[in-house]
Amino acid sequence: MGEFAAAYVAGVLSLEDAARLVAARGRLMGALPPGGVMVAVQAAQADVLPLLEGFEDRVSIAAVNGPASVVVSGEEQAVAEVTAGWSTKRLAVSHAFHSPLMEPMLAAFRAELESVSFGVPSIPLVSTVTGRLVSAGELADPSYWLRQVREPVRFADAVESLAEEGVSAFVEVGPGGTLAALAKEILHEEAVVVPCLRPGRSEDIAAASALSELFVCGVRVDWDGLFAGSGARYVDLPTYAFQRQRYWLDSRAGSDDLTDAGLRAADHPLVRAAVAAADNGSVLLSGRLSLAEHPWLADHVVMGSVLVPGTAMMDLALRAAQEVGCERVEELTFESPLVLPEHAGLQLQVVVDGNRAVHVYSRPESAEPSDPWTRHATGVVSAAGAPVPVDTGSWPPAGAELVEVEGQYDRFAELGLVYGPVFRGLRVVWRVGDEVFAEVA
């Protein structure tokens, strides 16, 4: 029933309609003949699908919970034949949900679905039917909710889609931690996955512990809302002095100060230091690039390699321009891609000379002083000119045709351009003749 709860929270269903559909779904399922079973199987979906051949009207995959975790559902004898030889666990259920045995109740449930109103989601909703973000049109179609009864629960795909959308904290709202454990198997170790309740632990203590765990992992918690009406109040911390004893040697004062080396801070996330040459008016910015220091760059993959995007080099050129009193990059030519190694770093230099020419260089951090540098970009900077007024007119432009953007990043990936959440900024696209208009965040 979780997807109905999600639809209510997102504003797709009113509380009354959501409750009505949950009750109708449960009542119609409960009226079906008993006899079906559901079995958890430690196997990949691709390994189980061929085994269903000849059993399609009796058995189906009911859930895909992980790379090697599926649930098979249907008639007991057929399920036993399909799963023979695999490591299995029979689930404690009354019926074979998400299987062909559900089909007799679909027509009656459609009638219930057609009697309620569906709204537009105010919160993006990831579907366990498709495993991806679901549109308002899909959610308003009764056929979608019939599929939700009959087709597999694509839990693993849904969790992966959430991660791709930038979700980094997951909370299981339910009576246990089964889904949280499954999510941890799917996600990277750095993802925060917390079950709200735990068997054998009082609900108030378990919920407060979950909120505390989320809070220390960086998730904002509305503590005032939690304690509203409880009589709790803020109190001052004890005023006794903290007692501590240090065992570390003090480093030399100022050893981390760039001015000790005759440099100054560059105030830019990709370069750390700046120095002006004494004889020719040129300025050099230097820094170090690595995936450890700049993990967001890992979201920009081209043909299997992590590339520093051209916009980053443009930003570096603009920062160098500011060092010589300029405010504009007139032109910038990319000469070779700036590829980041997986486990090492790169030395980075940006040079702007007295003639206002700018160059971006790099070389491996393990390079010897005599080793050559690779030039990645070269260009020209200038002082700011008069701004050029732009008349955007109406927005979106009159007569614009909306272009479908859903799945665009999947199509980019097929071409070898893999964009992670940081670089997925395309929101809406329109076309007027040969012109393309877009909203990018």
N, C-alpha and C positions, 0 to 999 in steps of 0.2 A: 504493500500500500504506500510505500515511500514516495512514489512518483506523484500520487494524488496529493500527498502532504506538500511536496515541493511545488506542485502547480498552485495550491492554495497560497503558500507563502509568496510565490512570485506574482500573484494577482490574476492568474488565469481562471481560477475557480473561486466562487464565493465559499464561505465556510459551510453554508447550508448545502450547496450543490456538491461540494467535495465530500461531505459526510454522507449525503444521499448516495453518491456513486460508490463510495467504499462499502456502505451497507448493502447496496444492490449487488455489487460484485461478490461480496462474501456470501450473501444469501443464495445467489444463483450457483456459485461454485459448490456450496454445501449441499445443494439439492441434487448434484450429479451422483451417479452410482459410485460406490466405493470400489476399491480394488487396485487402483494405480499406486505406483511407488516412485520415489525420487532417490537417486543414488549419486553421491559425490565421487568423482573419478579423478585419480591423479594422472592426468593425461592431457595433451594439447588438443585443442579443437580439431586441428588438421588430422590428428591420428584417429579421432573418434568418428568423424563424419563418414569415412568410407564404410565403417561397420554398420551404419544405419540403412544401407542399401537393402531393400526388401522389407524393411520394418517401418517405412515412412508413415504409414497410417496407424502405427501402434506406439512408436517411440520417437522422441526428438531430443535434441540438446536443449535444456531448460535454462542454463546459465553458463556464461564464460567468466569465471572469477579470477583468472590469472593465466600466465603463459603455459602452465601445466596443471590447470585446475578447472574442470567443467562439471556440470550436473546433468545427468541423463534422466529423463522422466517419461513414464508411459505405463503400459501394461506390465505386470510383474514378470511374467515368463519371458516376454520379449526383452525387457531390460536386463534380465539375468543372462540371456544369450548374448546380447550386445556387449556387456561389460565383462564377460568371462575372461579371466586371465589378467585383469587389471586390478590394481589396489583400489578398493572401493569402501565407501561408508554409507549405509542406508540412513536417510534423513527421516526424522520423526514428523511426518506430515499426514494429513487426512486424505489428500487427493494428489494426483499426478499433475501438478500445475505446470503451465507453459508446455503442454504436450497436446497431441491430437485428442486426448480425452476431455479437453476443455471446449472443443468445438460445439457441442450441443447447447451450450449456454450463450453463445456469441450473439445470436439473433435477438434474444430477449435483452441482453445487455446493450445492444445497439439502440433499442427503443428507449432505454433509460438515458443513454448518452444524448440522443436527439432531443430530449426534453429539458436539457440544461443549457445555460449560456456560458460561452467561453470568452474570456477577455484577453487583452494583450499583456504579455509578461512584462513586469517592471524590473525584473531581475533576470539576467541571462540564465537559461535553464539547459543543462546537459542531459540528454535523453539516455536512458538505459535500454531503449529499443534500438536506437541507431548508434549509440556510443559517441555522439557529437552534439554540438549546440543545436537546439531544435527551434524552428521558426514559429511565430504566432500562428501562421496558417496551418502548420502541421498539428499544433496543439488544439486547434479549433475543429479539427476533422475527427468525427467519431471513429473513423477507420484506424486512426493512430492508436486510440485507446483499446481497440479490439486487438491490434497487433501487440499491445503491451500485455494483454492477457495471454496471448497464444505463442508469441515468439520468444526467443531466449532473452534473458536479462544480460546485457552486455556490460557487466560491471567493470571489467578490466579496461575496455575501450573508453568508458565514461571517465574513469579515473585518469587515464592517460590524456584525454581531451582536456580535462580540468587543468592538469599540469602544464599542457601546452598553452593554455590560456593565461598562464601566470599564477595559478593558485598554488600557494606554498604551504597552506595549513588546512588540514582535513579533520573534521570532527564527526565521529559516528554518533548520531542521535538515535539511540536504541537501547535495548536492555542488556547488551553485552559488547564484546570486543571482537567478534568474528570478522566483521567487515574491515575494521581497523587493521587487523593482522593481515588480511588479504591485500589491503592497500599498501602496506609497508613492503610486501613482496614485489609490488608493481613499481613503486616509486623509488627515486634515489634516496640514499640514506639521509640527505639533508632535509627532506620534507618532514614537516611536523604532522604526525597522525595521532589523534587522541580519541579514545572512546569516552563518551560522556558518563556512562553507567557501567558497573561491573557486578557480576553475580556475587552474592555473599557480602556485599558492602552496602550500607545505607545510602539511599539516593542523594540526600543532602550532602553527605561527606564526599561521595563519588563525584557529584557535579562540581562542588567547590574545588576538589582536587584537579579535575579536568581543566577548569578555568584557570587555576594557578599555573598548571603546566603550560597552557597556551600563553599566559601572560609572560612567563619567564622566557618563552621562545619568541617574544616580540609581537604577539597579537594583542591589539587593543581590546581591553575588557571594560565594560561599563559597570564598575563596582558599585556606583550609587544605585543603579537599577537592580543589582543583585540584592542589596541590603534594604531596598525600599520597604517601609512598613514593618521592619524587624526591630526597630528601636536602636539599631547600631549607630554609633557616632564616631567621628574622627577623634583620636587622642594623640597627644604629643608623645614622641619617643622618649625613652629614658635618657636622662642627661648625664649619666656617668661617663667618664672618659674611656675611650676605647684603649685596650691594652694590647700592645703589639711589640714584637722584638724582631728586628731585621737581621737577616743573615747574608744579604747580598752586598758585594763590593760596589761602592759608588763609582760610576764611570766619570771620566774627566769632564768637568763642566764645559759645556759648549761643544763637545765632540760631534754632536749631531746637527750643529748649526752650520748651514751652508756658507755663512759669512766667514767661517774659519778658513774656508778654501778659496776665498775671494769671489764667491758666487752669491746669487740672491735667488729667492724663491720665484718660480715661474707662474705660480697660481693657475695651474691647468692640470686636469686629471691625468693627462698622458705624458707630460714632461714636468720634471721637478725643478730644474735649475736653469738660470739664464746668466749669460756673461757677455759683455760688450768688448769687442776687440779694441785695443788702444790706438791702432794706426789707421784703420780703413773704414771705420763706422759700421762694420758688420756686427750682427748679434747672433749668438748661438744658443739655442735651447736644447737641453739634453734630458734624457729620461730612460726608463726601462719599461719594456712591454712584456707582459706574460699573462697566460690564462689564470695563473694563481692570483695576480694582483688585479686583473681586469676580467673576471669571469664572465661578464656580460658579453664580451666579444665572441664567446663560444656559441652564441646564438646566430652568428653570421658565417654560414658554411657554404662554400662554393666548390663544387666538384670534389667533395670529401675533405677539403682543407679549410681551416679557419682563416679568413681574410679580414684584415683591418679594413673597414668600409671606406670608400672614397670620401664620404662626408667627414670622417674623422681626420683624414689628411687635409681636407679643406679647412677644417676647424683649426688644425695645427698651423696651417699657412696664415690664417687670419690672426691667430695669437702672435705669430712672428711679426706680422705687419704692424701690430700695435706697438711692438718694441721700437720701431723706427718712426713712429708718429703717423702711420697710415691706418686707414679704416676699411679698406676694400681689397679684395683679391680680384684683380682684373682678369687673369686667366690662370689656369692650372692644368698641366698636362701630366697624366699618369703614364709612367714609363714601364714599371714592373709591379706586379702585385706584392703587397706586404703580407706574407704568410707567417702566421704565428705557429711555432713548434708546439707540440702537445705537452711536453714536460719541461722545456727550457724557456729562457727569455731572450729578448733582443735588446741590444743597445740602440737607442733612438736619438737622432739629431735633426734639428730643423735650423737651417741657416738662412738669414736674410742679409744681403750685402748692401753696400752704400748706394748701389745702382737700383735698389729695390727689387732685385731678383731673389726668389725664395726657392729653397730646395729641401726635400725630405729624404733622409738617409737612414739605413739600419744595417746592423751586422750582428752575428751571434754574440751573446754575452760572454762566451768562452774565447772570443777572438783575441789574438795577440795585437799589441799596439801597431804592428806593421801590416796587419791584415787589411784588405780593402773593404770599403763600404759600398753598399748597393744603393743607388739613387732610385727612389720610387716615384717621385713627383718633382716637377719644376714649374715655376710660374713667375708672375709679376704682380706686385702689390702697388697700391696707389693711395693717395689721399682721397677722402670722401668727396664725391661730386654732388651736384644737386639731385635730390630724390626725384624719381620719375613717378608721377601720379598714375595710379592704376584704377580704372573704373570697373569694379566687379559687377555692377548692375544688379539684377535680381539674383537670388540664390535659392534653389538651384536655377541655372539659366533657363530662360523661357524655351519651351519646346524640347527640353533635355529628355533623353531616354535613359532610364535607370539600367545599369549594367550589373549583372549578378556577380557578386564578389565571393560568395560562399564557396569554399573549396579552392580559391585562387592560390593559397599558399601550398596546397597539395599539388597543384599543377606546377608551381615553381619548383617544388621538390623533385618532381619527375624530370625536370630539366637540369637538376643538379644544384639548384639554389635553395638551400634549406635555411629558413628563417625561424629562429626561436621566438619566444614571447616578446623579448625586448624589441625585435625588429618587425613585429606584426602590427604595423600602424595603419594599414589600409582599412577605412571604415565604409565609405560609400563612394560609388563611381557613377558618373553620368556621361553620356556622349551626345554631342550635337554635331552631326556631320563628321568631319575628320578631327574635331576637337574633343579632348577628353578632360573632364573636370572631376576632381576627387577631393574627398575629405580625409586627411591623414592626421593621426594623433601621434 
